């Protein structure tokens, strides 16, 4: 049975690094929301009203990524998804979508202390290479960090969730 590997965690936790390594090990394609978003929409980013603008486009990207993932799964290949589902409600909506299929779901949640993540993001901003997709200033880091809702005990019991600390 094919498996959907969902990679989640707060900003700077190492999601892209983990997803890249997992995809290479499995020989599976990796679909990353941030890469799609930056390519398709960043050139058009407005100076004001960013949140509403972002959320609408994020949803469009998620829909298209799901279509591509379904095509991959139909040929009996696993897929690695990095989707930025930072809230429980967003993950629950995704879980419901997966539950409507006959595919397995393995959730990988990266859990790294905030000080380590902040320094990783600052270093990534300076180097602008590797997994860098866009600059994340401290103020944006703080907003993203506050938005992250880690899986609680119920979510962990209900789903195959692997917590990866580092």
C-alpha positions in Angstrom: 0.0 0.0 0.0 1.3 3.4 -0.8 2.1 5.9 1.9 1.7 9.6 2.2 4.5 11.0 4.3 3.3 14.4 5.8 6.2 16.5 7.2 5.1 19.2 9.7 6.6 21.3 12.4 7.3 25.0 13.3 9.4 27.3 11.3 13.1 26.4 11.2 12.6 22.9 12.6 14.3 21.2 9.6 11.2 20.1 7.7 12.8 20.6 4.3 16.0 18.9 5.2 14.1 16.0 6.6 11.7 15.8 3.7 14.6 15.8 1.2 16.4 13.0 3.0 13.2 11.0 3.3 12.3 11.4 -0.3 15.8 10.4 -1.4 15.7 7.3 0.9 12.3 6.2 -0.4 12.8 7.2 -4.0 9.6 9.2 -3.7 8.8 12.7 -5.0 8.7 15.6 -2.6 6.0 18.2 -3.0 6.7 21.4 -0.9 4.1 24.1 -0.5 6.8 26.8 0.0 8.5 26.0 -3.3 5.2 26.1 -5.2 4.1 29.3 -3.4 7.4 31.2 -4.0 7.5 30.2 -7.7 3.9 31.0 -8.4 3.0 33.9 -6.2 5.9 35.7 -4.5 6.6 38.1 -7.4 3.0 39.4 -7.0 3.1 39.8 -3.2 1.3 42.9 -2.1 2.7 45.5 0.4 -0.5 45.4 2.4 -3.2 42.8 3.1 -0.6 40.0 3.0 -2.4 37.5 5.3 -5.6 37.3 3.3 -3.7 37.3 0.0 -1.4 34.5 1.3 -4.2 32.3 2.7 -6.2 32.3 -0.5 -3.2 31.4 -2.6 -2.0 28.8 -0.1 -5.3 27.0 -0.5 -5.0 27.0 -4.3 -1.5 25.5 -4.0 -2.7 22.8 -1.6 -5.4 21.8 -4.0 -3.0 21.4 -6.8 -0.4 19.7 -4.7 -3.1 17.2 -3.7 -3.9 16.5 -7.3 -0.3 15.8 -8.1 0.1 13.6 -5.0 -3.0 11.6 -6.1 -1.4 11.0 -9.5 1.8 9.8 -7.9 -0.1 7.5 -5.5 -2.1 6.1 -8.4 1.1 4.6 -9.9 1.9 2.9 -6.6 4.6 5.3 -5.4 4.9 6.9 -2.0 4.9 10.7 -1.8 6.5 13.1 0.7 4.4 16.3 1.4 5.6 19.4 3.1 2.4 21.4 3.4 2.7 23.9 6.2 -0.4 22.7 8.1 0.5 24.6 11.2 -2.9 24.4 12.9 -4.8 21.3 14.1 -7.9 22.2 12.0 -5.8 22.4 8.9 -4.3 19.0 9.6 -7.7 17.5 10.5 -9.0 18.7 7.1 -6.0 17.0 5.4 -6.5 13.8 7.5 -10.2 13.7 6.3 -9.0 13.9 2.7 -6.5 11.0 3.2 -9.2 9.0 5.1 -11.3 9.1 1.9 -8.6 7.2 0.1 -7.0 3.8 0.6 -3.5 5.2 1.2 -1.5 5.0 4.4 -0.6 8.2 6.2 2.6 8.7 8.2 3.0 12.1 9.9 6.5 13.3 10.7 6.5 16.2 13.2 9.8 17.9 13.9 10.2 19.3 17.4 13.2 21.6 17.9 13.7 24.2 20.6 12.8 27.8 19.5 16.3 29.2 20.1 17.8 26.6 17.8 15.2 27.2 15.1 15.6 31.0 15.3 19.3 30.7 14.8 18.8 28.2 11.9 16.5 30.7 10.2 18.9 33.6 10.7 21.7 31.5 9.3 19.6 30.4 6.3 18.6 34.0 5.6 22.3 35.0 5.6 23.5 32.1 3.4 20.4 32.2 1.1 21.3 28.7 -0.1 20.3 25.1 0.6 16.7 24.9 1.7 16.3 28.7 1.5 13.1 29.8 -0.3 12.5 33.2 1.1 13.8 35.5 3.8 12.1 35.1 7.2 12.8 38.2 9.3 12.5 37.8 13.1 9.1 39.4 13.1 7.8 36.9 10.6 9.5 34.1 12.5 7.6 35.2 15.7 4.2 35.2 13.9 4.8 31.8 12.3 6.1 30.4 15.6 3.0 31.6 17.5 0.8 30.0 14.8 2.3 26.5 15.2 0.0 24.1 17.1 1.9 20.9 17.8 -0.1 17.7 17.8 -1.7 17.0 21.2 -2.1 13.6 22.8 -5.4 12.9 21.1 -4.0 13.7 17.7 -1.0 11.5 18.3 -3.3 8.6 19.4 -5.6 8.9 16.4 -2.8 9.2 13.8 0.5 7.6 13.0 2.7 10.5 14.2 6.4 10.2 14.6 7.9 13.0 16.7 11.5 13.8 15.6 13.4 15.9 18.2 16.6 17.7 17.5 
